[in-house]
Amino acid sequence: MLKRTVCRNRQLSAESIAKDLQTSCGSQNNTTTVCRELHGMGFHGQAAASKPYITKCNSKHWMQCCKAHRH
């Protein structure tokens, strides 16, 4: 049930997963227990890589550089 809950929505926190399990199964699970079981299943929390914002000025400079070094 835990794996199915995580596969439906990978962005849920351990607290919300524990609450979902409590409402669906009626079992009391600690957040630490949920984290430990998820790690055992191979699910690890990762932050998304930060990407630079592309402004109009940056895109204009990038296009000029690309056209200058085209060949």
N, CA, C and O atoms as a CHARMM CRD file, in Angstrom:
* protein
*
  284
    1    1 MET  N      0.82900  -1.19500   0.00000 PROA 1      0.00000
    2    1 MET  CA     0.00000   0.00000   0.00000 PROA 1      0.00000
    3    1 MET  C      0.87100   1.25500   0.00000 PROA 1      0.00000
    4    1 MET  O      0.54500   2.25300  -0.64300 PROA 1      0.00000
    5    2 LEU  N      1.97700   1.18800   0.72800 PROA 2      0.00000
    6    2 LEU  CA     2.89300   2.33000   0.80100 PROA 2      0.00000
    7    2 LEU  C      3.49300   2.63000  -0.56700 PROA 2      0.00000
    8    2 LEU  O      3.55300   3.78600  -0.98600 PROA 2      0.00000
    9    3 LYS  N      3.93200   1.59400  -1.25200 PROA 3      0.00000
   10    3 LYS  CA     4.54600   1.77600  -2.57700 PROA 3      0.00000
   11    3 LYS  C      3.53300   2.33500  -3.56700 PROA 3      0.00000
   12    3 LYS  O      3.87000   3.19600  -4.38000 PROA 3      0.00000
   13    4 ARG  N      2.30000   1.85400  -3.50600 PROA 4      0.00000
   14    4 ARG  CA     1.26500   2.33600  -4.41100 PROA 4      0.00000
   15    4 ARG  C      0.97000   3.81100  -4.16500 PROA 4      0.00000
   16    4 ARG  O      0.76300   4.57300  -5.11000 PROA 4      0.00000
   17    5 THR  N      0.95100   4.21400  -2.89100 PROA 5      0.00000
   18    5 THR  CA     0.69200   5.61400  -2.54300 PROA 5      0.00000
   19    5 THR  C      1.79200   6.51700  -3.07600 PROA 5      0.00000
   20    5 THR  O      1.51400   7.60000  -3.59200 PROA 5      0.00000
   21    6 VAL  N      3.04200   6.07600  -2.95500 PROA 6      0.00000
   22    6 VAL  CA     4.16800   6.89900  -3.40300 PROA 6      0.00000
   23    6 VAL  C      4.22300   6.96000  -4.92000 PROA 6      0.00000
   24    6 VAL  O      4.53700   8.00800  -5.48400 PROA 6      0.00000
   25    7 CYS  N      3.92300   5.85400  -5.59000 PROA 7      0.00000
   26    7 CYS  CA     3.97400   5.84600  -7.05500 PROA 7      0.00000
   27    7 CYS  C      2.89600   6.72500  -7.67700 PROA 7      0.00000
   28    7 CYS  O      3.08200   7.24100  -8.77900 PROA 7      0.00000
   29    8 ARG  N      1.77100   6.90200  -6.98400 PROA 8      0.00000
   30    8 ARG  CA     0.72900   7.78500  -7.50100 PROA 8      0.00000
   31    8 ARG  C      1.16200   9.23600  -7.51400 PROA 8      0.00000
   32    8 ARG  O      0.88000   9.96900  -8.46200 PROA 8      0.00000
   33    9 ASN  N      1.85000   9.65000  -6.45500 PROA 9      0.00000
   34    9 ASN  CA     2.29700  11.04200  -6.36100 PROA 9      0.00000
   35    9 ASN  C      3.65500  11.06300  -5.67900 PROA 9      0.00000
   36    9 ASN  O      3.74500  10.87400  -4.46600 PROA 9      0.00000
   37   10 ARG  N      4.71900  11.29100  -6.45300 PROA 10     0.00000
   38   10 ARG  CA     6.07800  11.23400  -5.92600 PROA 10     0.00000
   39   10 ARG  C      6.45500  12.47100  -5.11700 PROA 10     0.00000
   40   10 ARG  O      7.52600  12.49900  -4.51000 PROA 10     0.00000
   41   11 GLN  N      5.61300  13.47800  -5.09500 PROA 11     0.00000
   42   11 GLN  CA     5.95700  14.72000  -4.41000 PROA 11     0.00000
   43   11 GLN  C      5.33900  14.82200  -3.01500 PROA 11     0.00000
   44   11 GLN  O      5.41600  15.87500  -2.38100 PROA 11     0.00000
   45   12 LEU  N      4.73600  13.75100  -2.53800 PROA 12     0.00000
   46   12 LEU  CA     4.14200  13.77800  -1.20300 PROA 12     0.00000
   47   12 LEU  C      5.22400  13.72000  -0.14000 PROA 12     0.00000
   48   12 LEU  O      6.26500  13.09300  -0.33700 PROA 12     0.00000
   49   13 SER  N      4.98000  14.37200   0.97900 PROA 13     0.00000
   50   13 SER  CA     5.91200  14.31200   2.09600 PROA 13     0.00000
   51   13 SER  C      5.61700  13.05900   2.91900 PROA 13     0.00000
   52   13 SER  O      4.56500  12.43800   2.76900 PROA 13     0.00000
   53   14 ALA  N      6.54900  12.70200   3.77900 PROA 14     0.00000
   54   14 ALA  CA     6.38000  11.51700   4.61800 PROA 14     0.00000
   55   14 ALA  C      5.19500  11.69300   5.56300 PROA 14     0.00000
   56   14 ALA  O      4.49200  10.72700   5.86100 PROA 14     0.00000
   57   15 GLU  N      4.97100  12.90300   6.02900 PROA 15     0.00000
   58   15 GLU  CA     3.83700  13.16700   6.91600 PROA 15     0.00000
   59   15 GLU  C      2.51400  12.92200   6.20400 PROA 15     0.00000
   60   15 GLU  O      1.61600  12.28800   6.75800 PROA 15     0.00000
   61   16 SER  N      2.39200  13.42000   4.98400 PROA 16     0.00000
   62   16 SER  CA     1.13600  13.23600   4.26200 PROA 16     0.00000
   63   16 SER  C      0.93300  11.77300   3.86600 PROA 16     0.00000
   64   16 SER  O     -0.20300  11.30100   3.80700 PROA 16     0.00000
   65   17 ILE  N      2.02200  11.05200   3.59400 PROA 17     0.00000
   66   17 ILE  CA     1.90200   9.63000   3.28400 PROA 17     0.00000
   67   17 ILE  C      1.41600   8.87400   4.51300 PROA 17     0.00000
   68   17 ILE  O      0.56000   7.99600   4.40300 PROA 17     0.00000
   69   18 ALA  N      1.95400   9.20600   5.68000 PROA 18     0.00000
   70   18 ALA  CA     1.52600   8.56600   6.92300 PROA 18     0.00000
   71   18 ALA  C      0.04700   8.83800   7.19300 PROA 18     0.00000
   72   18 ALA  O     -0.67500   7.94900   7.64500 PROA 18     0.00000
   73   19 LYS  N     -0.40600  10.06300   6.91600 PROA 19     0.00000
   74   19 LYS  CA    -1.82000  10.39800   7.10900 PROA 19     0.00000
   75   19 LYS  C     -2.69800   9.62700   6.12300 PROA 19     0.00000
   76   19 LYS  O     -3.76800   9.14200   6.49100 PROA 19     0.00000
   77   20 ASP  N     -2.24600   9.51200   4.86500 PROA 20     0.00000
   78   20 ASP  CA    -3.00300   8.76000   3.86400 PROA 20     0.00000
   79   20 ASP  C     -3.13800   7.29900   4.26000 PROA 20     0.00000
   80   20 ASP  O     -4.20900   6.70800   4.11700 PROA 20     0.00000
   81   21 LEU  N     -2.05800   6.71700   4.75700 PROA 21     0.00000
   82   21 LEU  CA    -2.10500   5.32700   5.20100 PROA 21     0.00000
   83   21 LEU  C     -3.03900   5.15500   6.39500 PROA 21     0.00000
   84   21 LEU  O     -3.72400   4.14000   6.51900 PROA 21     0.00000
   85   22 GLN  N     -3.05700   6.14800   7.25900 PROA 22     0.00000
   86   22 GLN  CA    -3.93100   6.07500   8.43000 PROA 22     0.00000
   87   22 GLN  C     -5.39700   6.10100   8.01000 PROA 22     0.00000
   88   22 GLN  O     -6.21300   5.35500   8.55200 PROA 22     0.00000
   89   23 THR  N     -5.73300   6.95500   7.04900 PROA 23     0.00000
   90   23 THR  CA    -7.13200   7.04600   6.62100 PROA 23     0.00000
   91   23 THR  C     -7.55200   5.83900   5.79100 PROA 23     0.00000
   92   23 THR  O     -8.68100   5.36600   5.91800 PROA 23     0.00000
   93   24 SER  N     -6.65300   5.33400   4.93900 PROA 24     0.00000
   94   24 SER  CA    -7.04200   4.22600   4.06400 PROA 24     0.00000
   95   24 SER  C     -6.98700   2.87300   4.76300 PROA 24     0.00000
   96   24 SER  O     -7.88000   2.04700   4.57700 PROA 24     0.00000
   97   25 CYS  N     -5.95400   2.63600   5.56000 PROA 25     0.00000
   98   25 CYS  CA    -5.78600   1.32800   6.20800 PROA 25     0.00000
   99   25 CYS  C     -6.18500   1.32500   7.67100 PROA 25     0.00000
  100   25 CYS  O     -6.48400   0.27200   8.23500 PROA 25     0.00000
  101   26 GLY  N     -6.19200   2.47800   8.27800 PROA 26     0.00000
  102   26 GLY  CA    -6.49600   2.55600   9.68900 PROA 26     0.00000
  103   26 GLY  C     -5.30800   2.23400  10.57600 PROA 26     0.00000
  104   26 GLY  O     -5.47100   2.03200  11.77900 PROA 26     0.00000
  105   27 SER  N     -4.10900   2.18400   9.99700 PROA 27     0.00000
  106   27 SER  CA    -2.91800   1.84700  10.78500 PROA 27     0.00000
  107   27 SER  C     -2.19200   3.11100  11.20400 PROA 27     0.00000
  108   27 SER  O     -2.07600   4.05600  10.42300 PROA 27     0.00000
  109   28 GLN  N     -1.70100   3.13000  12.44500 PROA 28     0.00000
  110   28 GLN  CA    -0.95100   4.26000  12.96700 PROA 28     0.00000
  111   28 GLN  C      0.52000   4.06200  12.60600 PROA 28     0.00000
  112   28 GLN  O      1.15400   3.13200  13.10400 PROA 28     0.00000
  113   29 ASN  N      1.05900   4.90500  11.76300 PROA 29     0.00000
  114   29 ASN  CA     2.46000   4.82600  11.36200 PROA 29     0.00000
  115   29 ASN  C      3.15000   6.14100  11.67800 PROA 29     0.00000
  116   29 ASN  O      2.61500   7.22000  11.42100 PROA 29     0.00000
  117   30 ASN  N      4.33200   6.03600  12.23500 PROA 30     0.00000
  118   30 ASN  CA     5.13300   7.20400  12.52300 PROA 30     0.00000
  119   30 ASN  C      5.79700   7.67900  11.22900 PROA 30     0.00000
  120   30 ASN  O      6.03000   6.88200  10.32100 PROA 30     0.00000
  121   31 THR  N      6.09600   8.95500  11.14700 PROA 31     0.00000
  122   31 THR  CA     6.75500   9.50800   9.96600 PROA 31     0.00000
  123   31 THR  C      8.12500   8.87600   9.77200 PROA 31     0.00000
  124   31 THR  O      8.54000   8.63200   8.63900 PROA 31     0.00000
  125   32 THR  N      8.83300   8.60900  10.86800 PROA 32     0.00000
  126   32 THR  CA    10.14900   7.99000  10.78000 PROA 32     0.00000
  127   32 THR  C     10.05300   6.58000  10.20300 PROA 32     0.00000
  128   32 THR  O     10.90300   6.17000   9.41300 PROA 32     0.00000
  129   33 THR  N      9.02800   5.84700  10.59300 PROA 33     0.00000
  130   33 THR  CA     8.81700   4.50200  10.07300 PROA 33     0.00000
  131   33 THR  C      8.55000   4.54500   8.57400 PROA 33     0.00000
  132   33 THR  O      9.06700   3.71900   7.82200 PROA 33     0.00000
  133   34 VAL  N      7.74200   5.50900   8.14100 PROA 34     0.00000
  134   34 VAL  CA     7.44000   5.65600   6.72000 PROA 34     0.00000
  135   34 VAL  C      8.71400   5.96400   5.94400 PROA 34     0.00000
  136   34 VAL  O      8.94900   5.38100   4.88500 PROA 34     0.00000
  137   35 CYS  N      9.54100   6.87700   6.46000 PROA 35     0.00000
  138   35 CYS  CA    10.80500   7.22100   5.79000 PROA 35     0.00000
  139   35 CYS  C     11.71200   6.01200   5.69500 PROA 35     0.00000
  140   35 CYS  O     12.31100   5.76900   4.64700 PROA 35     0.00000
  141   36 ARG  N     11.82300   5.25400   6.76600 PROA 36     0.00000
  142   36 ARG  CA    12.69300   4.07900   6.79100 PROA 36     0.00000
  143   36 ARG  C     12.23000   3.03500   5.77300 PROA 36     0.00000
  144   36 ARG  O     13.04700   2.45000   5.06200 PROA 36     0.00000
  145   37 GLU  N     10.93600   2.80700   5.70900 PROA 37     0.00000
  146   37 GLU  CA    10.40300   1.82700   4.76200 PROA 37     0.00000
  147   37 GLU  C     10.58800   2.28900   3.31400 PROA 37     0.00000
  148   37 GLU  O     10.87700   1.48000   2.43300 PROA 37     0.00000
  149   38 LEU  N     10.42100   3.58500   3.07700 PROA 38     0.00000
  150   38 LEU  CA    10.62300   4.11400   1.72900 PROA 38     0.00000
  151   38 LEU  C     12.07800   3.97800   1.30000 PROA 38     0.00000
  152   38 LEU  O     12.35400   3.64400   0.14800 PROA 38     0.00000
  153   39 HSD  N     13.00600   4.23200   2.20900 PROA 39     0.00000
  154   39 HSD  CA    14.42000   4.05500   1.89900 PROA 39     0.00000
  155   39 HSD  C     14.71400   2.58900   1.59500 PROA 39     0.00000
  156   39 HSD  O     15.49700   2.28400   0.69600 PROA 39     0.00000
  157   40 GLY  N     14.09500   1.69600   2.33400 PROA 40     0.00000
  158   40 GLY  CA    14.27500   0.27500   2.09000 PROA 40     0.00000
  159   40 GLY  C     13.75500  -0.15700   0.73000 PROA 40     0.00000
  160   40 GLY  O     14.28700  -1.08900   0.12800 PROA 40     0.00000
  161   41 MET  N     12.71000   0.52200   0.23800 PROA 41     0.00000
  162   41 MET  CA    12.15000   0.21500  -1.07700 PROA 41     0.00000
  163   41 MET  C     12.92300   0.88000  -2.20700 PROA 41     0.00000
  164   41 MET  O     12.68200   0.59000  -3.37800 PROA 41     0.00000
  165   42 GLY  N     13.85500   1.77600  -1.86200 PROA 42     0.00000
  166   42 GLY  CA    14.65200   2.43600  -2.89800 PROA 42     0.00000
  167   42 GLY  C     14.19900   3.84100  -3.23100 PROA 42     0.00000
  168   42 GLY  O     14.71200   4.44500  -4.17200 PROA 42     0.00000
  169   43 PHE  N     13.25200   4.37300  -2.48400 PROA 43     0.00000
  170   43 PHE  CA    12.81300   5.74900  -2.70600 PROA 43     0.00000
  171   43 PHE  C     13.63500   6.66800  -1.81600 PROA 43     0.00000
  172   43 PHE  O     13.68600   6.48100  -0.60100 PROA 43     0.00000
  173   44 HSD  N     14.26900   7.64800  -2.41300 PROA 44     0.00000
  174   44 HSD  CA    15.08200   8.59400  -1.66700 PROA 44     0.00000
  175   44 HSD  C     14.66600  10.00300  -2.06300 PROA 44     0.00000
  176   44 HSD  O     14.42600  10.27500  -3.24000 PROA 44     0.00000
  177   45 GLY  N     14.58100  10.89000  -1.09200 PROA 45     0.00000
  178   45 GLY  CA    14.20300  12.26800  -1.36800 PROA 45     0.00000
  179   45 GLY  C     15.33700  13.01400  -2.04300 PROA 45     0.00000
  180   45 GLY  O     16.48400  12.95000  -1.60100 PROA 45     0.00000
  181   46 GLN  N     15.01900  13.70900  -3.09300 PROA 46     0.00000
  182   46 GLN  CA    16.00700  14.48400  -3.82100 PROA 46     0.00000
  183   46 GLN  C     15.41600  15.83000  -4.19000 PROA 46     0.00000
  184   46 GLN  O     14.25000  15.93600  -4.57000 PROA 46     0.00000
  185   47 ALA  N     16.23300  16.84300  -4.07000 PROA 47     0.00000
  186   47 ALA  CA    15.80600  18.17900  -4.47200 PROA 47     0.00000
  187   47 ALA  C     16.05400  18.34300  -5.97100 PROA 47     0.00000
  188   47 ALA  O     17.04800  17.84300  -6.49700 PROA 47     0.00000
  189   48 ALA  N     15.17800  19.02300  -6.63600 PROA 48     0.00000
  190   48 ALA  CA    15.34000  19.26500  -8.06700 PROA 48     0.00000
  191   48 ALA  C     16.51600  20.19700  -8.30100 PROA 48     0.00000
  192   48 ALA  O     16.79200  21.07900  -7.48700 PROA 48     0.00000
  193   49 ALA  N     17.19400  20.00100  -9.39600 PROA 49     0.00000
  194   49 ALA  CA    18.32700  20.85200  -9.73300 PROA 49     0.00000
  195   49 ALA  C     17.82500  22.25800 -10.04200 PROA 49     0.00000
  196   49 ALA  O     16.81800  22.42900 -10.72800 PROA 49     0.00000
  197   50 SER  N     18.52500  23.25100  -9.53600 PROA 50     0.00000
  198   50 SER  CA    18.11500  24.62300  -9.80800 PROA 50     0.00000
  199   50 SER  C     18.57500  25.01200 -11.19900 PROA 50     0.00000
  200   50 SER  O     19.69800  24.71200 -11.60500 PROA 50     0.00000
  201   51 LYS  N     17.71300  25.66700 -11.90800 PROA 51     0.00000
  202   51 LYS  CA    18.00400  26.05600 -13.28500 PROA 51     0.00000
  203   51 LYS  C     17.96800  27.57800 -13.38200 PROA 51     0.00000
  204   51 LYS  O     17.12700  28.21700 -12.75100 PROA 51     0.00000
  205   52 PRO  N     18.85700  28.15300 -14.15000 PROA 52     0.00000
  206   52 PRO  CA    18.86500  29.61300 -14.25600 PROA 52     0.00000
  207   52 PRO  C     17.64000  30.11100 -15.02900 PROA 52     0.00000
  208   52 PRO  O     17.18200  29.47000 -15.97500 PROA 52     0.00000
  209   53 TYR  N     17.13800  31.23400 -14.61600 PROA 53     0.00000
  210   53 TYR  CA    16.02800  31.84400 -15.31900 PROA 53     0.00000
  211   53 TYR  C     16.54400  32.51700 -16.58200 PROA 53     0.00000
  212   53 TYR  O     17.61400  33.12600 -16.57700 PROA 53     0.00000
  213   54 ILE  N     15.79100  32.40600 -17.64700 PROA 54     0.00000
  214   54 ILE  CA    16.18900  33.01200 -18.91300 PROA 54     0.00000
  215   54 ILE  C     15.36400  34.28300 -19.09900 PROA 54     0.00000
  216   54 ILE  O     14.15300  34.23700 -19.31500 PROA 54     0.00000
  217   55 THR  N     16.04900  35.40200 -19.01000 PROA 55     0.00000
  218   55 THR  CA    15.38400  36.67600 -19.21400 PROA 55     0.00000
  219   55 THR  C     15.48700  37.04600 -20.68100 PROA 55     0.00000
  220   55 THR  O     16.19900  36.39100 -21.44200 PROA 55     0.00000
  221   56 LYS  N     14.78800  38.08100 -21.07800 PROA 56     0.00000
  222   56 LYS  CA    14.85800  38.52900 -22.46900 PROA 56     0.00000
  223   56 LYS  C     16.27200  38.96000 -22.82000 PROA 56     0.00000
  224   56 LYS  O     16.75700  38.70600 -23.92300 PROA 56     0.00000
  225   57 CYS  N     16.93400  39.62200 -21.85900 PROA 57     0.00000
  226   57 CYS  CA    18.30100  40.08200 -22.07800 PROA 57     0.00000
  227   57 CYS  C     19.23600  38.88900 -22.26400 PROA 57     0.00000
  228   57 CYS  O     20.06600  38.89100 -23.17300 PROA 57     0.00000
  229   58 ASN  N     19.11000  37.86800 -21.41100 PROA 58     0.00000
  230   58 ASN  CA    19.96000  36.69300 -21.53400 PROA 58     0.00000
  231   58 ASN  C     19.72800  35.95400 -22.83900 PROA 58     0.00000
  232   58 ASN  O     20.67900  35.50700 -23.48000 PROA 58     0.00000
  233   59 SER  N     18.46400  35.82200 -23.23900 PROA 59     0.00000
  234   59 SER  CA    18.18600  35.11400 -24.48500 PROA 59     0.00000
  235   59 SER  C     18.71600  35.87800 -25.68800 PROA 59     0.00000
  236   59 SER  O     19.16400  35.27500 -26.66300 PROA 59     0.00000
  237   60 LYS  N     18.66700  37.19900 -25.62400 PROA 60     0.00000
  238   60 LYS  CA    19.19500  38.01900 -26.72400 PROA 60     0.00000
  239   60 LYS  C     20.70700  37.84900 -26.84500 PROA 60     0.00000
  240   60 LYS  O     21.22500  37.70000 -27.95200 PROA 60     0.00000
  241   61 HSD  N     21.42000  37.87100 -25.71300 PROA 61     0.00000
  242   61 HSD  CA    22.87400  37.66800 -25.72400 PROA 61     0.00000
  243   61 HSD  C     23.22900  36.25700 -26.18200 PROA 61     0.00000
  244   61 HSD  O     24.19600  36.07200 -26.92200 PROA 61     0.00000
  245   62 TRP  N     22.46500  35.27000 -25.75400 PROA 62     0.00000
  246   62 TRP  CA    22.71100  33.88600 -26.14600 PROA 62     0.00000
  247   62 TRP  C     22.54600  33.71800 -27.65300 PROA 62     0.00000
  248   62 TRP  O     23.35200  33.04500 -28.29600 PROA 62     0.00000
  249   63 MET  N     21.51300  34.32200 -28.21300 PROA 63     0.00000
  250   63 MET  CA    21.27800  34.22200 -29.65400 PROA 63     0.00000
  251   63 MET  C     22.38400  34.92000 -30.44200 PROA 63     0.00000
  252   63 MET  O     22.81700  34.41700 -31.47800 PROA 63     0.00000
  253   64 GLN  N     22.83600  36.05900 -29.96300 PROA 64     0.00000
  254   64 GLN  CA    23.94000  36.75100 -30.63800 PROA 64     0.00000
  255   64 GLN  C     25.21000  35.89700 -30.62100 PROA 64     0.00000
  256   64 GLN  O     25.92600  35.81700 -31.62000 PROA 64     0.00000
  257   65 CYS  N     25.47900  35.27100 -29.49700 PROA 65     0.00000
  258   65 CYS  CA    26.67200  34.42000 -29.37000 PROA 65     0.00000
  259   65 CYS  C     26.55500  33.20800 -30.30000 PROA 65     0.00000
  260   65 CYS  O     27.53400  32.81900 -30.93600 PROA 65     0.00000
  261   66 CYS  N     25.37600  32.62000 -30.37800 PROA 66     0.00000
  262   66 CYS  CA    25.17400  31.45600 -31.24000 PROA 66     0.00000
  263   66 CYS  C     25.35500  31.81800 -32.70900 PROA 66     0.00000
  264   66 CYS  O     25.97600  31.07600 -33.47000 PROA 66     0.00000
  265   67 LYS  N     24.80500  32.96700 -33.09900 PROA 67     0.00000
  266   67 LYS  CA    24.92900  33.38700 -34.50100 PROA 67     0.00000
  267   67 LYS  C     26.36800  33.75100 -34.84800 PROA 67     0.00000
  268   67 LYS  O     26.81700  33.52800 -35.97300 PROA 67     0.00000
  269   68 ALA  N     27.09200  34.31300 -33.87800 PROA 68     0.00000
  270   68 ALA  CA    28.49000  34.69500 -34.12100 PROA 68     0.00000
  271   68 ALA  C     29.39000  33.46400 -34.27000 PROA 68     0.00000
  272   68 ALA  O     30.34200  33.48500 -35.05000 PROA 68     0.00000
  273   69 HSD  N     29.09700  32.40100 -33.53300 PROA 69     0.00000
  274   69 HSD  CA    29.93200  31.20400 -33.56100 PROA 69     0.00000
  275   69 HSD  C     29.26000  30.04700 -34.30000 PROA 69     0.00000
  276   69 HSD  O     29.52500  28.88000 -34.01200 PROA 69     0.00000
  277   70 ARG  N     28.39800  30.37800 -35.24300 PROA 70     0.00000
  278   70 ARG  CA    27.62600  29.36800 -35.97200 PROA 70     0.00000
  279   70 ARG  C     28.51500  28.42400 -36.75200 PROA 70     0.00000
  280   70 ARG  O     28.26200  27.22000 -36.78100 PROA 70     0.00000
  281   71 HSD  N     29.55400  28.94900 -37.38600 PROA 71     0.00000
  282   71 HSD  CA    30.40700  28.09800 -38.22000 PROA 71     0.00000
  283   71 HSD  C     31.69400  27.86000 -37.49000 PROA 71     0.00000
  284   71 HSD  O     32.57400  27.16600 -38.00000 PROA 71     0.00000
